[in-house]
Amino acid sequence: MSNYLIIGASSGIGKSLAGQLAASGHQVFGTFCKNKVDSENNLVSYNYLDVLDENISLDFLPDSINGIIYCPGSINLKPFPRISPADFVADFNLQVTGAIKIIQAVLPKLKNAGNASIILFSTVAVQTGLPFHTQVATSKGAIEGLTRALAAEFAPGIRVNCIALSLTDTPLAASLLNTEQKREANAQRHPLKKIGVPQDIANMAEFLISEKAGWITGQIFHVDGGMSSLKV
């Protein structure tokens, strides 16, 4: 049994992954901020945490953590002239600075575990330019750089990988999928002609966090219905 920390485990991909890891017999320490959730499994414990707080407490964690999965994110799609510098900073603080704070705080516990792993999340919009995606692509571009830099610095004891996803049916994307017309239009943009579901991403994260991916680090994996590499 391994100990895993999932930041943002109360909904969407984080919640799906927490359930999958617990079903495999692992102990999951999940955090929530706005969406409080009660555990349905004694192998998943939920704790309040706001990554934007100046001082964060992770006192609920044991001395050894085998992996971190950092899920908090945002999808703010606007024309570039309507995005203020403060908007970019807010996204960066949530998606990049928050991840940095968590990793720095938990690093001794990862080292205690040995052969630990970190999973971060990006977007297809970083390597495939999409209109109105400058805000999210800027922060997630930093995440991809952080992934590779940390993977180099932490090798060989801690692996670091990133999953770059396309539109996935989570509460975060609700406003983009709130009508059948929107769902169908977004599905048709992908070569596989469907919207991703949380389990699609959680399956990849579960693999990457495990020893089955023990020879993989510093990689950006596109789980995006083919959008980043296919034109059909």
C-alpha positions in Angstrom: 0.0 0.0 0.0 1.2 3.5 -0.9 0.3 6.9 0.5 -0.9 9.4 -2.1 -1.7 13.1 -1.8 -4.3 14.5 -4.2 -4.7 18.3 -4.2 -8.3 19.0 -5.4 -9.8 15.6 -4.8 -13.4 16.6 -4.2 -14.6 16.7 -7.8 -13.8 15.8 -11.4 -10.5 14.1 -12.2 -9.2 14.3 -8.6 -12.2 12.6 -7.2 -12.2 9.9 -9.9 -8.5 9.2 -9.2 -9.0 9.1 -5.5 -11.6 6.4 -5.9 -9.4 4.4 -8.2 -6.4 4.5 -6.0 -8.4 3.6 -2.9 -10.0 0.7 -4.8 -6.4 -0.6 -5.5 -5.8 -0.6 -1.8 -3.8 2.7 -1.5 -4.2 5.3 1.2 -5.3 8.6 -0.3 -5.1 12.0 1.4 -7.3 14.3 -0.6 -7.9 18.0 -0.2 -10.9 20.2 -0.9 -11.4 23.9 -0.9 -14.9 24.9 -2.1 -16.5 21.5 -2.5 -16.6 19.7 0.8 -17.0 15.9 0.4 -17.4 13.1 2.9 -15.3 10.0 2.2 -17.2 6.8 1.3 -14.0 4.8 1.9 -11.8 4.6 4.9 -8.8 4.7 2.5 -9.7 8.2 1.4 -9.5 11.0 3.9 -10.4 14.6 3.0 -8.9 17.7 4.5 -9.6 21.4 3.8 -6.8 23.2 2.0 -6.7 26.5 0.1 -3.5 26.6 -2.0 -3.8 30.4 -2.3 -3.4 30.9 1.5 0.0 32.4 2.4 0.6 29.7 5.0 -0.6 26.2 4.3 -0.7 23.3 6.7 -0.2 19.7 5.7 -0.1 18.3 9.2 -2.6 15.6 8.3 0.0 13.8 6.2 2.2 10.9 7.4 6.0 11.0 7.3 6.1 9.2 3.9 4.3 10.1 0.8 4.7 8.1 -2.4 3.1 10.6 -4.8 1.5 14.0 -5.3 -1.2 14.7 -7.9 -1.9 18.4 -8.2 -5.4 19.0 -9.8 -6.5 22.6 -9.2 -7.0 24.6 -12.3 -9.2 27.1 -14.2 -10.7 27.5 -17.7 -11.1 31.2 -18.5 -11.6 31.7 -22.2 -11.6 35.3 -23.2 -10.3 37.5 -26.1 -6.8 38.6 -25.2 -7.6 42.4 -25.0 -10.2 41.6 -22.3 -7.7 39.8 -20.0 -6.0 42.0 -17.4 -2.5 41.3 -16.1 -4.2 40.6 -12.7 -6.2 37.8 -14.4 -2.9 36.2 -15.6 -1.4 36.5 -12.1 -4.5 34.9 -10.5 -4.3 31.9 -12.8 -0.6 31.6 -12.3 -1.0 31.6 -8.5 -3.6 28.9 -8.6 -2.0 26.6 -11.1 1.7 27.2 -10.8 2.6 28.8 -7.5 0.2 26.6 -5.7 1.8 23.5 -7.1 5.3 24.8 -6.2 4.2 25.4 -2.6 2.8 21.9 -2.2 5.8 20.2 -3.8 8.2 22.2 -1.6 6.2 21.4 1.5 5.9 17.7 0.8 9.4 17.1 -0.7 10.9 15.6 2.5 8.1 13.1 2.7 8.6 12.2 -0.9 12.3 11.6 -0.3 11.4 9.4 2.7 9.3 7.2 0.5 11.9 6.6 -2.2 10.9 6.1 -5.8 8.1 8.7 -5.5 6.2 10.4 -8.2 4.5 13.8 -9.0 1.8 14.3 -11.5 0.9 17.8 -12.8 -1.7 18.8 -15.4 -1.5 20.9 -18.6 -3.7 21.6 -21.6 -3.6 20.8 -25.3 -3.7 24.6 -25.8 0.0 24.9 -24.8 1.4 23.1 -27.8 -1.6 23.6 -30.1 -2.4 27.3 -30.4 -6.1 27.9 -29.8 -7.9 31.2 -29.9 -9.1 32.7 -26.6 -6.8 30.3 -24.6 -4.0 32.7 -23.7 -4.8 32.9 -20.0 -4.9 29.1 -19.4 -2.1 28.4 -21.9 0.3 30.8 -20.2 0.0 29.2 -16.8 0.0 25.6 -18.2 3.0 26.4 -20.3 4.8 27.2 -17.1 3.6 23.9 -15.7 5.2 22.0 -18.6 8.5 23.8 -18.0 8.3 23.1 -14.3 7.6 19.4 -15.0 10.8 19.0 -17.0 13.0 21.1 -14.7 11.9 19.2 -11.6 12.2 15.8 -13.3 15.9 16.6 -14.0 16.5 18.0 -10.6 14.8 15.2 -8.6 16.0 12.2 -10.6 16.5 9.4 -9.8 14.5 9.4 -6.6 11.4 11.3 -7.7 9.7 11.0 -11.1 7.8 14.0 -12.4 5.3 13.8 -15.3 2.5 15.9 -16.8 -0.8 15.1 -18.5 -2.0 17.6 -21.1 -5.7 17.1 -21.6 -8.3 18.6 -23.9 -11.9 19.4 -22.9 -13.1 16.9 -20.2 -16.6 16.5 -18.7 -15.9 17.9 -15.3 -17.6 20.6 -13.2 -14.7 22.9 -14.2 -15.9 22.7 -17.8 -19.6 22.8 -17.1 -20.2 26.2 -18.8 -18.7 24.8 -22.0 -20.9 21.7 -22.0 -24.2 22.9 -20.6 -26.2 22.3 -23.8 -26.4 19.4 -26.2 -25.4 21.7 -29.0 -22.2 22.7 -27.1 -21.4 19.1 -26.3 -21.8 17.9 -29.8 -19.8 20.9 -31.3 -16.9 20.2 -28.9 -17.0 16.5 -29.5 -16.7 17.0 -33.2 -13.5 19.1 -32.8 -11.7 16.0 -31.6 -10.6 13.2 -34.0 -12.3 10.6 -31.7 -15.5 12.6 -31.9 -16.2 12.6 -28.2 -15.6 14.5 -25.0 -13.2 13.1 -22.4 -14.5 11.9 -19.1 -12.6 12.1 -15.7 -11.8 8.4 -15.8 -9.9 8.9 -19.1 -7.5 11.2 -17.3 -7.5 9.3 -14.0 -6.5 6.1 -15.7 -3.4 7.8 -17.1 -2.6 9.4 -13.8 -3.0 6.1 -11.9 -0.5 4.5 -14.3 2.1 7.3 -14.2 2.0 7.5 -10.4 2.6 3.8 -10.1 5.8 1.7 -10.4 4.4 0.5 -13.7 5.8 3.8 -15.0 9.0 3.5 -13.1 11.2 4.3 -16.2 9.2 7.4 -17.2 9.9 10.9 -16.1 10.0 14.4 -17.5 7.3 13.7 -20.1 4.2 15.6 -21.2 1.5 13.1 -22.1 -1.4 14.2 -24.4 -4.7 12.6 -23.4 -6.9 14.7 -25.7 -8.9 12.6 -28.1 -6.2 13.1 -30.7 -6.6 16.8 -30.9 -2.9 17.7 -30.5 -1.5 15.4 -33.3 -4.3 14.5 -35.7 -6.2 16.4 -38.4 -9.1 14.4 -39.7 
